[in-house]
Amino acid sequence: MASSRQKKLDKMNLISKPKEKIKPTFSFIEARTPGKVLFDCKDLVIGYDSPLNERNESLVFERNKKVAIKGVNGLGKTTLLKTLIGMQKPYSGTVEKDPFVEIGFFKQEESAVSQ
């Protein structure tokens, strides 16, 4: 079996790796520094026709703080982000965004978009 596999491998065409790695490029527009609180969510429920989360959440996102949003597929991570930036209305509750926050994002399957 090993020799037949070796013969198949010998017949295959070799593909060379690209010599240069394509590096992504980003350009950011300079903006005024926002306040300490970037997003203030009160009694937030996200969803479309029905709520994705069972209970109301109150969240505060502050400048210079790191946040990790993780979970299984279909949990509502993208819906939460879309709700924060104003692309999706909250199912209920409010999201207050600092007026000097400049939003920039990449859609999951498309090229760069900024708002």
Biopython code that builds the backbone (N, CA, C, O; Angstrom):
import numpy as np
from Bio.PDB.StructureBuilder import StructureBuilder

atoms = [
    (1, "MET", "N", (0.823, -1.195, 0.000)),
    (1, "MET", "CA", (0.000, 0.000, 0.000)),
    (1, "MET", "C", (0.868, 1.259, 0.000)),
    (1, "MET", "O", (0.561, 2.238, -0.680)),
    (2, "ALA", "N", (1.927, 1.220, 0.752)),
    (2, "ALA", "CA", (2.791, 2.393, 0.838)),
    (2, "ALA", "C", (3.422, 2.707, -0.505)),
    (2, "ALA", "O", (3.538, 3.874, -0.878)),
    (3, "SER", "N", (3.830, 1.685, -1.232)),
    (3, "SER", "CA", (4.464, 1.951, -2.528)),
    (3, "SER", "C", (3.458, 2.485, -3.538)),
    (3, "SER", "O", (3.825, 3.312, -4.372)),
    (4, "SER", "N", (2.193, 2.042, -3.494)),
    (4, "SER", "CA", (1.199, 2.581, -4.426)),
    (4, "SER", "C", (0.892, 4.044, -4.094)),
    (4, "SER", "O", (0.672, 4.859, -4.990)),
    (5, "ARG", "N", (0.879, 4.359, -2.828)),
    (5, "ARG", "CA", (0.677, 5.764, -2.448)),
    (5, "ARG", "C", (1.865, 6.614, -2.880)),
    (5, "ARG", "O", (1.689, 7.750, -3.322)),
    (6, "GLN", "N", (3.063, 6.076, -2.757)),
    (6, "GLN", "CA", (4.254, 6.818, -3.176)),
    (6, "GLN", "C", (4.205, 7.077, -4.680)),
    (6, "GLN", "O", (4.574, 8.160, -5.133)),
    (7, "LYS", "N", (3.748, 6.082, -5.467)),
    (7, "LYS", "CA", (3.634, 6.268, -6.914)),
    (7, "LYS", "C", (2.639, 7.378, -7.239)),
    (7, "LYS", "O", (2.881, 8.190, -8.132)),
    (8, "LYS", "N", (1.510, 7.415, -6.510)),
    (8, "LYS", "CA", (0.524, 8.480, -6.724)),
    (8, "LYS", "C", (1.121, 9.847, -6.388)),
    (8, "LYS", "O", (0.888, 10.829, -7.093)),
    (9, "LEU", "N", (1.881, 9.892, -5.316)),
    (9, "LEU", "CA", (2.519, 11.156, -4.929)),
    (9, "LEU", "C", (3.542, 11.592, -5.965)),
    (9, "LEU", "O", (3.666, 12.782, -6.255)),
    (10, "ASP", "N", (4.272, 10.641, -6.522)),
    (10, "ASP", "CA", (5.281, 10.965, -7.532)),
    (10, "ASP", "C", (4.645, 11.527, -8.799)),
    (10, "ASP", "O", (5.259, 12.344, -9.485)),
    (11, "LYS", "N", (3.434, 11.104, -9.117)),
    (11, "LYS", "CA", (2.751, 11.569, -10.330)),
    (11, "LYS", "C", (2.123, 12.953, -10.157)),
    (11, "LYS", "O", (1.804, 13.613, -11.147)),
    (12, "MET", "N", (1.943, 13.396, -8.917)),
    (12, "MET", "CA", (1.304, 14.695, -8.671)),
    (12, "MET", "C", (2.227, 15.844, -9.045)),
    (12, "MET", "O", (3.448, 15.753, -8.916)),
    (13, "ASN", "N", (1.608, 16.941, -9.516)),
    (13, "ASN", "CA", (2.374, 18.149, -9.815)),
    (13, "ASN", "C", (2.648, 18.893, -8.514)),
    (13, "ASN", "O", (1.774, 19.023, -7.657)),
    (14, "LEU", "N", (3.872, 19.375, -8.386)),
    (14, "LEU", "CA", (4.226, 20.154, -7.199)),
    (14, "LEU", "C", (3.760, 21.592, -7.369)),
    (14, "LEU", "O", (3.919, 22.184, -8.436)),
    (15, "ILE", "N", (3.195, 22.135, -6.330)),
    (15, "ILE", "CA", (2.753, 23.530, -6.323)),
    (15, "ILE", "C", (3.705, 24.296, -5.417)),
    (15, "ILE", "O", (3.931, 23.914, -4.269)),
    (16, "SER", "N", (4.257, 25.376, -5.947)),
    (16, "SER", "CA", (5.185, 26.162, -5.129)),
    (16, "SER", "C", (4.411, 27.183, -4.302)),
    (16, "SER", "O", (3.384, 27.707, -4.735)),
    (17, "LYS", "N", (4.920, 27.453, -3.113)),
    (17, "LYS", "CA", (4.311, 28.447, -2.236)),
    (17, "LYS", "C", (4.591, 29.840, -2.796)),
    (17, "LYS", "O", (5.643, 30.067, -3.394)),
    (18, "PRO", "N", (3.667, 30.764, -2.610)),
    (18, "PRO", "CA", (3.956, 32.139, -3.018)),
    (18, "PRO", "C", (5.148, 32.669, -2.227)),
    (18, "PRO", "O", (5.285, 32.397, -1.034)),
    (19, "LYS", "N", (6.004, 33.423, -2.901)),
    (19, "LYS", "CA", (7.208, 33.912, -2.233)),
    (19, "LYS", "C", (6.907, 35.056, -1.276)),
    (19, "LYS", "O", (7.582, 35.207, -0.258)),
    (20, "GLU", "N", (5.905, 35.856, -1.594)),
    (20, "GLU", "CA", (5.566, 36.990, -0.730)),
    (20, "GLU", "C", (4.246, 36.735, -0.037)),
    (20, "GLU", "O", (3.285, 36.285, -0.660)),
    (21, "LYS", "N", (4.199, 37.022, 1.248)),
    (21, "LYS", "CA", (2.926, 36.970, 1.961)),
    (21, "LYS", "C", (2.232, 38.305, 1.759)),
    (21, "LYS", "O", (2.836, 39.367, 1.907)),
    (22, "ILE", "N", (0.973, 38.234, 1.425)),
    (22, "ILE", "CA", (0.210, 39.470, 1.238)),
    (22, "ILE", "C", (-0.122, 40.035, 2.605)),
    (22, "ILE", "O", (-0.741, 39.368, 3.434)),
    (23, "LYS", "N", (0.294, 41.267, 2.829)),
    (23, "LYS", "CA", (0.065, 41.902, 4.120)),
    (23, "LYS", "C", (-1.153, 42.810, 4.025)),
    (23, "LYS", "O", (-1.281, 43.583, 3.076)),
    (24, "PRO", "N", (-2.044, 42.719, 4.999)),
    (24, "PRO", "CA", (-3.197, 43.619, 4.973)),
    (24, "PRO", "C", (-2.753, 45.051, 5.270)),
    (24, "PRO", "O", (-1.784, 45.279, 5.993)),
    (25, "THR", "N", (-3.475, 45.996, 4.704)),
    (25, "THR", "CA", (-3.175, 47.397, 4.980)),
    (25, "THR", "C", (-4.414, 48.047, 5.584)),
    (25, "THR", "O", (-5.541, 47.751, 5.186)),
    (26, "PHE", "N", (-4.198, 48.913, 6.522)),
    (26, "PHE", "CA", (-5.275, 49.616, 7.195)),
    (26, "PHE", "C", (-4.966, 51.103, 7.168)),
    (26, "PHE", "O", (-3.805, 51.503, 7.250)),
    (27, "SER", "N", (-5.986, 51.906, 7.056)),
    (27, "SER", "CA", (-5.809, 53.346, 7.216)),
    (27, "SER", "C", (-6.927, 53.846, 8.122)),
    (27, "SER", "O", (-8.105, 53.561, 7.905)),
    (28, "PHE", "N", (-6.533, 54.583, 9.123)),
    (28, "PHE", "CA", (-7.481, 55.078, 10.102)),
    (28, "PHE", "C", (-7.510, 56.599, 10.053)),
    (28, "PHE", "O", (-6.474, 57.252, 9.927)),
    (29, "ILE", "N", (-8.701, 57.144, 10.153)),
    (29, "ILE", "CA", (-8.868, 58.585, 10.175)),
    (29, "ILE", "C", (-8.703, 59.036, 11.621)),
    (29, "ILE", "O", (-9.315, 58.477, 12.531)),
    (30, "GLU", "N", (-7.879, 60.041, 11.819)),
    (30, "GLU", "CA", (-7.699, 60.554, 13.173)),
    (30, "GLU", "C", (-8.960, 61.285, 13.598)),
    (30, "GLU", "O", (-9.570, 62.013, 12.815)),
    (31, "ALA", "N", (-9.334, 61.080, 14.831)),
    (31, "ALA", "CA", (-10.554, 61.695, 15.346)),
    (31, "ALA", "C", (-10.297, 62.218, 16.752)),
    (31, "ALA", "O", (-9.265, 61.936, 17.361)),
    (32, "ARG", "N", (-11.250, 62.979, 17.248)),
    (32, "ARG", "CA", (-11.159, 63.502, 18.607)),
    (32, "ARG", "C", (-11.227, 62.334, 19.580)),
    (32, "ARG", "O", (-11.935, 61.359, 19.328)),
    (33, "THR", "N", (-10.510, 62.420, 20.675)),
    (33, "THR", "CA", (-10.534, 61.380, 21.696)),
    (33, "THR", "C", (-11.903, 61.357, 22.357)),
    (33, "THR", "O", (-12.384, 62.384, 22.834)),
    (34, "PRO", "N", (-12.533, 60.178, 22.387)),
    (34, "PRO", "CA", (-13.855, 60.102, 23.034)),
    (34, "PRO", "C", (-13.730, 60.161, 24.546)),
    (34, "PRO", "O", (-12.626, 60.139, 25.090)),
    (35, "GLY", "N", (-14.862, 60.234, 25.214)),
    (35, "GLY", "CA", (-14.885, 60.253, 26.673)),
    (35, "GLY", "C", (-14.506, 58.899, 27.255)),
    (35, "GLY", "O", (-14.149, 57.978, 26.521)),
    (36, "LYS", "N", (-14.584, 58.782, 28.565)),
    (36, "LYS", "CA", (-14.196, 57.545, 29.244)),
    (36, "LYS", "C", (-15.129, 56.394, 28.886)),
    (36, "LYS", "O", (-14.663, 55.278, 28.654)),
    (37, "VAL", "N", (-16.434, 56.642, 28.836)),
    (37, "VAL", "CA", (-17.412, 55.597, 28.523)),
    (37, "VAL", "C", (-17.741, 55.663, 27.030)),
    (37, "VAL", "O", (-18.282, 56.658, 26.549)),
    (38, "LEU", "N", (-17.406, 54.585, 26.301)),
    (38, "LEU", "CA", (-17.654, 54.535, 24.864)),
    (38, "LEU", "C", (-19.088, 54.108, 24.565)),
    (38, "LEU", "O", (-19.776, 54.729, 23.755)),
    (39, "PHE", "N", (-19.529, 53.039, 25.229)),
    (39, "PHE", "CA", (-20.891, 52.528, 25.072)),
    (39, "PHE", "C", (-21.466, 52.271, 26.454)),
    (39, "PHE", "O", (-20.802, 51.698, 27.318)),
    (40, "ASP", "N", (-22.702, 52.699, 26.653)),
    (40, "ASP", "CA", (-23.402, 52.445, 27.913)),
    (40, "ASP", "C", (-24.727, 51.786, 27.555)),
    (40, "ASP", "O", (-25.620, 52.431, 27.005)),
    (41, "CYS", "N", (-24.851, 50.500, 27.868)),
    (41, "CYS", "CA", (-26.046, 49.724, 27.528)),
    (41, "CYS", "C", (-26.864, 49.507, 28.788)),
    (41, "CYS", "O", (-26.352, 49.036, 29.804)),
    (42, "LYS", "N", (-28.148, 49.856, 28.710)),
    (42, "LYS", "CA", (-29.029, 49.692, 29.864)),
    (42, "LYS", "C", (-30.174, 48.764, 29.492)),
    (42, "LYS", "O", (-30.870, 48.984, 28.500)),
    (43, "ASP", "N", (-30.363, 47.718, 30.303)),
    (43, "ASP", "CA", (-31.439, 46.745, 30.104)),
    (43, "ASP", "C", (-31.476, 46.236, 28.664)),
    (43, "ASP", "O", (-32.547, 46.126, 28.068)),
    (44, "LEU", "N", (-30.317, 45.930, 28.115)),
    (44, "LEU", "CA", (-30.191, 45.562, 26.705)),
    (44, "LEU", "C", (-30.616, 44.125, 26.455)),
    (44, "LEU", "O", (-30.159, 43.195, 27.120)),
    (45, "VAL", "N", (-31.495, 43.969, 25.487)),
    (45, "VAL", "CA", (-31.869, 42.660, 24.957)),
    (45, "VAL", "C", (-31.652, 42.751, 23.457)),
    (45, "VAL", "O", (-32.180, 43.652, 22.807)),
    (46, "ILE", "N", (-30.871, 41.817, 22.896)),
    (46, "ILE", "CA", (-30.602, 41.832, 21.466)),
    (46, "ILE", "C", (-31.434, 40.758, 20.777)),
    (46, "ILE", "O", (-31.846, 39.778, 21.399)),
    (47, "GLY", "N", (-31.672, 40.957, 19.492)),
    (47, "GLY", "CA", (-32.414, 39.981, 18.713)),
    (47, "GLY", "C", (-33.068, 40.636, 17.524)),
    (47, "GLY", "O", (-32.981, 41.849, 17.333)),
    (48, "TYR", "N", (-33.723, 39.819, 16.730)),
    (48, "TYR", "CA", (-34.426, 40.306, 15.545)),
    (48, "TYR", "C", (-35.933, 40.170, 15.775)),
    (48, "TYR", "O", (-36.563, 41.094, 16.290)),
    (49, "ASP", "N", (-36.507, 39.045, 15.405)),
    (49, "ASP", "CA", (-37.946, 38.824, 15.630)),
    (49, "ASP", "C", (-38.228, 38.327, 17.041)),
    (49, "ASP", "O", (-39.337, 38.486, 17.553)),
    (50, "SER", "N", (-37.236, 37.732, 17.659)),
    (50, "SER", "CA", (-37.360, 37.263, 19.044)),
    (50, "SER", "C", (-36.047, 37.557, 19.762)),
    (50, "SER", "O", (-35.009, 37.688, 19.113)),
    (51, "PRO", "N", (-36.073, 37.662, 21.081)),
    (51, "PRO", "CA", (-34.838, 37.988, 21.811)),
    (51, "PRO", "C", (-33.834, 36.835, 21.779)),
    (51, "PRO", "O", (-34.212, 35.665, 21.846)),
    (52, "LEU", "N", (-32.537, 37.185, 21.674)),
    (52, "LEU", "CA", (-31.474, 36.180, 21.714)),
    (52, "LEU", "C", (-30.984, 35.935, 23.128)),
    (52, "LEU", "O", (-30.486, 34.851, 23.433)),
    (53, "ASN", "N", (-31.118, 36.927, 23.993)),
    (53, "ASN", "CA", (-30.719, 36.732, 25.388)),
    (53, "ASN", "C", (-31.958, 36.806, 26.267)),
    (53, "ASN", "O", (-32.880, 37.581, 26.012)),
    (54, "GLU", "N", (-31.957, 35.997, 27.288)),
    (54, "GLU", "CA", (-33.135, 35.859, 28.152)),
    (54, "GLU", "C", (-33.316, 37.030, 29.118)),
    (54, "GLU", "O", (-34.442, 37.424, 29.422)),
    (55, "ARG", "N", (-32.204, 37.578, 29.596)),
    (55, "ARG", "CA", (-32.319, 38.621, 30.620)),
    (55, "ARG", "C", (-31.752, 39.932, 30.106)),
    (55, "ARG", "O", (-30.936, 39.953, 29.184)),
    (56, "ASN", "N", (-32.186, 41.005, 30.702)),
    (56, "ASN", "CA", (-31.692, 42.332, 30.350)),
    (56, "ASN", "C", (-30.265, 42.478, 30.853)),
    (56, "ASN", "O", (-29.961, 42.136, 31.996)),
    (57, "GLU", "N", (-29.398, 42.985, 29.999)),
    (57, "GLU", "CA", (-27.997, 43.182, 30.372)),
    (57, "GLU", "C", (-27.699, 44.674, 30.455)),
    (57, "GLU", "O", (-28.162, 45.456, 29.624)),
    (58, "SER", "N", (-26.933, 45.056, 31.447)),
    (58, "SER", "CA", (-26.419, 46.415, 31.532)),
    (58, "SER", "C", (-24.908, 46.315, 31.391)),
    (58, "SER", "O", (-24.227, 45.730, 32.234)),
    (59, "LEU", "N", (-24.399, 46.892, 30.317)),
    (59, "LEU", "CA", (-22.974, 46.792, 29.985)),
    (59, "LEU", "C", (-22.385, 48.177, 29.830)),
    (59, "LEU", "O", (-23.057, 49.096, 29.360)),
    (60, "VAL", "N", (-21.126, 48.331, 30.225)),
    (60, "VAL", "CA", (-20.394, 49.580, 30.019)),
    (60, "VAL", "C", (-19.060, 49.228, 29.380)),
    (60, "VAL", "O", (-18.311, 48.404, 29.904)),
    (61, "PHE", "N", (-18.765, 49.856, 28.242)),
    (61, "PHE", "CA", (-17.486, 49.680, 27.561)),
    (61, "PHE", "C", (-16.700, 50.969, 27.719)),
    (61, "PHE", "O", (-17.147, 52.034, 27.293)),
    (62, "GLU", "N", (-15.519, 50.870, 28.338)),
    (62, "GLU", "CA", (-14.715, 52.066, 28.612)),
    (62, "GLU", "C", (-13.494, 52.127, 27.711)),
    (62, "GLU", "O", (-12.966, 51.110, 27.262)),
    (63, "ARG", "N", (-13.065, 53.364, 27.463)),
    (63, "ARG", "CA", (-11.879, 53.605, 26.654)),
    (63, "ARG", "C", (-10.656, 52.971, 27.316)),
    (63, "ARG", "O", (-10.537, 52.988, 28.541)),
    (64, "ASN", "N", (-9.758, 52.420, 26.521)),
    (64, "ASN", "CA", (-8.499, 51.779, 26.940)),
    (64, "ASN", "C", (-8.716, 50.484, 27.726)),
    (64, "ASN", "O", (-7.789, 50.002, 28.378)),
    (65, "LYS", "N", (-9.898, 49.925, 27.678)),
    (65, "LYS", "CA", (-10.165, 48.624, 28.302)),
    (65, "LYS", "C", (-10.338, 47.607, 27.179)),
    (65, "LYS", "O", (-10.836, 47.932, 26.101)),
    (66, "LYS", "N", (-9.924, 46.386, 27.442)),
    (66, "LYS", "CA", (-10.055, 45.321, 26.448)),
    (66, "LYS", "C", (-11.282, 44.481, 26.761)),
    (66, "LYS", "O", (-11.619, 44.257, 27.924)),
    (67, "VAL", "N", (-11.945, 44.019, 25.704)),
    (67, "VAL", "CA", (-13.152, 43.213, 25.837)),
    (67, "VAL", "C", (-13.024, 42.016, 24.920)),
    (67, "VAL", "O", (-12.592, 42.158, 23.776)),
    (68, "ALA", "N", (-13.390, 40.838, 25.400)),
    (68, "ALA", "CA", (-13.439, 39.633, 24.568)),
    (68, "ALA", "C", (-14.888, 39.185, 24.496)),
    (68, "ALA", "O", (-15.559, 39.041, 25.518)),
    (69, "ILE", "N", (-15.358, 38.970, 23.286)),
    (69, "ILE", "CA", (-16.719, 38.466, 23.082)),
    (69, "ILE", "C", (-16.569, 37.089, 22.470)),
    (69, "ILE", "O", (-16.120, 36.955, 21.331)),
    (70, "LYS", "N", (-16.941, 36.068, 23.220)),
    (70, "LYS", "CA", (-16.760, 34.709, 22.724)),
    (70, "LYS", "C", (-18.009, 33.892, 22.966)),
    (70, "LYS", "O", (-18.829, 34.218, 23.825)),
    (71, "GLY", "N", (-18.144, 32.826, 22.197)),
    (71, "GLY", "CA", (-19.288, 31.945, 22.347)),
    (71, "GLY", "C", (-19.464, 31.088, 21.117)),
    (71, "GLY", "O", (-18.776, 31.278, 20.115)),
    (72, "VAL", "N", (-20.370, 30.158, 21.187)),
    (72, "VAL", "CA", (-20.629, 29.244, 20.079)),
    (72, "VAL", "C", (-21.354, 29.980, 18.954)),
    (72, "VAL", "O", (-21.870, 31.081, 19.150)),
    (73, "ASN", "N", (-21.387, 29.361, 17.780)),
    (73, "ASN", "CA", (-22.093, 29.945, 16.634)),
    (73, "ASN", "C", (-23.570, 30.128, 16.966)),
    (73, "ASN", "O", (-24.194, 29.273, 17.595)),
    (74, "GLY", "N", (-24.118, 31.266, 16.528)),
    (74, "GLY", "CA", (-25.535, 31.515, 16.725)),
    (74, "GLY", "C", (-25.892, 32.097, 18.073)),
    (74, "GLY", "O", (-27.072, 32.270, 18.380)),
    (75, "LEU", "N", (-24.904, 32.399, 18.876)),
    (75, "LEU", "CA", (-25.168, 32.919, 20.211)),
    (75, "LEU", "C", (-25.580, 34.391, 20.196)),
    (75, "LEU", "O", (-26.302, 34.839, 21.087)),
    (76, "GLY", "N", (-25.124, 35.151, 19.184)),
    (76, "GLY", "CA", (-25.493, 36.562, 19.072)),
    (76, "GLY", "C", (-24.319, 37.517, 19.186)),
    (76, "GLY", "O", (-24.515, 38.701, 19.460)),
    (77, "LYS", "N", (-23.098, 37.025, 18.979)),
    (77, "LYS", "CA", (-21.918, 37.900, 19.097)),
    (77, "LYS", "C", (-21.967, 39.020, 18.054)),
    (77, "LYS", "O", (-21.778, 40.190, 18.389)),
    (78, "THR", "N", (-22.217, 38.668, 16.809)),
    (78, "THR", "CA", (-22.277, 39.674, 15.748)),
    (78, "THR", "C", (-23.478, 40.582, 15.944)),
    (78, "THR", "O", (-23.385, 41.784, 15.697)),
    (79, "THR", "N", (-24.597, 40.035, 16.381)),
    (79, "THR", "CA", (-25.784, 40.848, 16.635)),
    (79, "THR", "C", (-25.511, 41.869, 17.734)),
    (79, "THR", "O", (-25.960, 43.012, 17.647)),
    (80, "LEU", "N", (-24.776, 41.460, 18.767)),
    (80, "LEU", "CA", (-24.402, 42.397, 19.827)),
    (80, "LEU", "C", (-23.561, 43.534, 19.254)),
    (80, "LEU", "O", (-23.823, 44.703, 19.537)),
    (81, "LEU", "N", (-22.552, 43.197, 18.451)),
    (81, "LEU", "CA", (-21.688, 44.233, 17.874)),
    (81, "LEU", "C", (-22.480, 45.156, 16.945)),
    (81, "LEU", "O", (-22.297, 46.373, 16.977)),
    (82, "LYS", "N", (-23.353, 44.585, 16.125)),
    (82, "LYS", "CA", (-24.180, 45.411, 15.237)),
    (82, "LYS", "C", (-25.098, 46.320, 16.042)),
    (82, "LYS", "O", (-25.351, 47.457, 15.644)),
    (83, "THR", "N", (-25.592, 45.832, 17.161)),
    (83, "THR", "CA", (-26.456, 46.645, 18.020)),
    (83, "THR", "C", (-25.659, 47.787, 18.649)),
    (83, "THR", "O", (-26.145, 48.915, 18.733)),
    (84, "LEU", "N", (-24.439, 47.493, 19.088)),
    (84, "LEU", "CA", (-23.605, 48.538, 19.694)),
    (84, "LEU", "C", (-23.310, 49.672, 18.715)),
    (84, "LEU", "O", (-23.365, 50.845, 19.085)),
    (85, "ILE", "N", (-22.998, 49.322, 17.464)),
    (85, "ILE", "CA", (-22.600, 50.362, 16.512)),
    (85, "ILE", "C", (-23.783, 50.997, 15.780)),
    (85, "ILE", "O", (-23.599, 51.916, 14.982)),
    (86, "GLY", "N", (-25.001, 50.509, 16.050)),
    (86, "GLY", "CA", (-26.183, 51.145, 15.492)),
    (86, "GLY", "C", (-26.681, 50.555, 14.186)),
    (86, "GLY", "O", (-27.603, 51.107, 13.587)),
    (87, "MET", "N", (-26.109, 49.460, 13.726)),
    (87, "MET", "CA", (-26.604, 48.820, 12.498)),
    (87, "MET", "C", (-27.894, 48.050, 12.757)),
    (87, "MET", "O", (-28.691, 47.847, 11.841)),
    (88, "GLN", "N", (-28.098, 47.627, 13.987)),
    (88, "GLN", "CA", (-29.266, 46.845, 14.383)),
    (88, "GLN", "C", (-29.882, 47.523, 15.606)),
    (88, "GLN", "O", (-29.165, 47.889, 16.537)),
    (89, "LYS", "N", (-31.187, 47.691, 15.611)),
    (89, "LYS", "CA", (-31.843, 48.274, 16.784)),
    (89, "LYS", "C", (-31.929, 47.223, 17.880)),
    (89, "LYS", "O", (-32.102, 46.040, 17.588)),
    (90, "PRO", "N", (-31.809, 47.637, 19.135)),
    (90, "PRO", "CA", (-31.968, 46.669, 20.229)),
    (90, "PRO", "C", (-33.397, 46.112, 20.230)),
    (90, "PRO", "O", (-34.347, 46.807, 19.872)),
    (91, "TYR", "N", (-33.526, 44.860, 20.634)),
    (91, "TYR", "CA", (-34.861, 44.275, 20.789)),
    (91, "TYR", "C", (-35.606, 45.058, 21.869)),
    (91, "TYR", "O", (-36.784, 45.384, 21.723)),
    (92, "SER", "N", (-34.887, 45.350, 22.957)),
    (92, "SER", "CA", (-35.385, 46.272, 23.976)),
    (92, "SER", "C", (-34.183, 46.827, 24.725)),
    (92, "SER", "O", (-33.085, 46.279, 24.629)),
    (93, "GLY", "N", (-34.376, 47.891, 25.457)),
    (93, "GLY", "CA", (-33.282, 48.540, 26.165)),
    (93, "GLY", "C", (-32.659, 49.632, 25.320)),
    (93, "GLY", "O", (-33.144, 49.950, 24.234)),
    (94, "THR", "N", (-31.573, 50.206, 25.833)),
    (94, "THR", "CA", (-30.928, 51.319, 25.132)),
    (94, "THR", "C", (-29.426, 51.113, 25.042)),
    (94, "THR", "O", (-28.817, 50.448, 25.880)),
    (95, "VAL", "N", (-28.843, 51.700, 24.004)),
    (95, "VAL", "CA", (-27.395, 51.757, 23.831)),
    (95, "VAL", "C", (-27.046, 53.218, 23.601)),
    (95, "VAL", "O", (-27.486, 53.825, 22.625)),
    (96, "GLU", "N", (-26.253, 53.778, 24.508)),
    (96, "GLU", "CA", (-25.781, 55.152, 24.338)),
    (96, "GLU", "C", (-24.327, 55.101, 23.926)),
    (96, "GLU", "O", (-23.497, 54.488, 24.597)),
    (97, "LYS", "N", (-24.024, 55.760, 22.801)),
    (97, "LYS", "CA", (-22.663, 55.781, 22.270)),
    (97, "LYS", "C", (-22.094, 57.178, 22.450)),
    (97, "LYS", "O", (-22.780, 58.168, 22.197)),
    (98, "ASP", "N", (-20.851, 57.260, 22.885)),
    (98, "ASP", "CA", (-20.187, 58.553, 22.996)),
    (98, "ASP", "C", (-20.211, 59.223, 21.617)),
    (98, "ASP", "O", (-19.915, 58.568, 20.618)),
    (99, "PRO", "N", (-20.555, 60.506, 21.542)),
    (99, "PRO", "CA", (-20.671, 61.165, 20.234)),
    (99, "PRO", "C", (-19.351, 61.241, 19.462)),
    (99, "PRO", "O", (-19.363, 61.470, 18.252)),
    (100, "PHE", "N", (-18.227, 61.055, 20.133)),
    (100, "PHE", "CA", (-16.942, 61.160, 19.441)),
    (100, "PHE", "C", (-16.332, 59.803, 19.108)),
    (100, "PHE", "O", (-15.179, 59.739, 18.681)),
    (101, "VAL", "N", (-17.079, 58.721, 19.295)),
    (101, "VAL", "CA", (-16.600, 57.392, 18.903)),
    (101, "VAL", "C", (-16.729, 57.274, 17.393)),
    (101, "VAL", "O", (-17.801, 57.514, 16.838)),
    (102, "GLU", "N", (-15.648, 56.909, 16.730)),
    (102, "GLU", "CA", (-15.650, 56.663, 15.290)),
    (102, "GLU", "C", (-15.628, 55.157, 15.082)),
    (102, "GLU", "O", (-14.726, 54.479, 15.574)),
    (103, "ILE", "N", (-16.609, 54.623, 14.357)),
    (103, "ILE", "CA", (-16.745, 53.190, 14.155)),
    (103, "ILE", "C", (-16.051, 52.778, 12.865)),
    (103, "ILE", "O", (-16.191, 53.439, 11.836)),
    (104, "GLY", "N", (-15.303, 51.685, 12.926)),
    (104, "GLY", "CA", (-14.724, 51.046, 11.748)),
    (104, "GLY", "C", (-14.809, 49.547, 11.942)),
    (104, "GLY", "O", (-14.544, 49.057, 13.040)),
    (105, "PHE", "N", (-15.171, 48.801, 10.906)),
    (105, "PHE", "CA", (-15.309, 47.358, 11.064)),
    (105, "PHE", "C", (-15.131, 46.654, 9.737)),
    (105, "PHE", "O", (-15.218, 47.269, 8.674)),
    (106, "PHE", "N", (-14.878, 45.352, 9.810)),
    (106, "PHE", "CA", (-14.835, 44.479, 8.646)),
    (106, "PHE", "C", (-16.006, 43.521, 8.761)),
    (106, "PHE", "O", (-16.176, 42.864, 9.788)),
    (107, "LYS", "N", (-16.810, 43.438, 7.718)),
    (107, "LYS", "CA", (-17.872, 42.426, 7.709)),
    (107, "LYS", "C", (-17.211, 41.062, 7.626)),
    (107, "LYS", "O", (-16.081, 40.948, 7.151)),
    (108, "GLN", "N", (-17.901, 40.030, 8.080)),
    (108, "GLN", "CA", (-17.315, 38.703, 8.124)),
    (108, "GLN", "C", (-16.913, 38.198, 6.749)),
    (108, "GLN", "O", (-15.892, 37.521, 6.631)),
    (109, "GLU", "N", (-17.668, 38.495, 5.717)),
    (109, "GLU", "CA", (-17.419, 37.926, 4.397)),
    (109, "GLU", "C", (-17.122, 38.955, 3.327)),
    (109, "GLU", "O", (-17.116, 38.620, 2.143)),
    (110, "GLU", "N", (-16.874, 40.205, 3.710)),
    (110, "GLU", "CA", (-16.677, 41.243, 2.688)),
    (110, "GLU", "C", (-15.450, 42.060, 3.006)),
    (110, "GLU", "O", (-14.774, 41.824, 4.008)),
    (111, "SER", "N", (-15.162, 43.033, 2.141)),
    (111, "SER", "CA", (-14.001, 43.903, 2.338)),
    (111, "SER", "C", (-14.320, 44.986, 3.365)),
    (111, "SER", "O", (-15.415, 45.009, 3.927)),
    (112, "ALA", "N", (-13.374, 45.875, 3.608)),
    (112, "ALA", "CA", (-13.483, 46.898, 4.657)),
    (112, "ALA", "C", (-14.656, 47.827, 4.420)),
    (112, "ALA", "O", (-14.940, 48.222, 3.289)),
    (113, "VAL", "N", (-15.327, 48.165, 5.496)),
    (113, "VAL", "CA", (-16.453, 49.094, 5.491)),
    (113, "VAL", "C", (-16.283, 49.985, 6.703)),
    (113, "VAL", "O", (-15.890, 49.509, 7.768)),
    (114, "SER", "N", (-16.565, 51.241, 6.565)),
    (114, "SER", "CA", (-16.550, 52.091, 7.754)),
    (114, "SER", "C", (-17.808, 52.931, 7.755)),
    (114, "SER", "O", (-18.401, 53.197, 6.709)),
    (115, "GLN", "N", (-18.198, 53.335, 8.923)),
    (115, "GLN", "CA", (-19.444, 54.073, 9.096)),
    (115, "GLN", "C", (-19.150, 55.487, 9.463)),
    (115, "GLN", "O", (-20.072, 56.280, 9.654)),
]
sb = StructureBuilder()
sb.init_structure("model")
sb.init_model(0)
sb.init_chain("A")
sb.init_seg("    ")
for serial, (resi, resn, name, xyz) in enumerate(atoms, 1):
    if name == "N":
        sb.init_residue(resn, " ", resi, " ")
    sb.init_atom(name, np.array(xyz, "f"), 0.0, 1.0, " ", f" {name:<3s}", serial, name[0])
structure = sb.get_structure()
